[in-house]
Amino acid sequence: MSNVTAYRELDEIRAPQGIPEIDVSAGDRGVVVEIFEHPRPAVLVEYTDDEGQSKALVTYSPDLRRILSVVPERT
């Protein structure tokens, strides 16, 4: 059983670490928008600003310990 199954879409998570390039601090709230099993398990999280506008999509390893990719929102 994969760790990914510990999360569901729309679960709220806290950023496990800061990501300065997208202005996300450790502890900031994000929402799980997709869960992947293939090609490797991963969790896609969206972070928003104070007005609810998307700042970035971050793909994490299932345990949220490794950042696999960061896609900043283009304005």
Helices and strands as residue ranges (DSSP letters): G 3-6, E 12-14, G 20-22, E 29-36, E 42-48, E 54-60, E 67-72
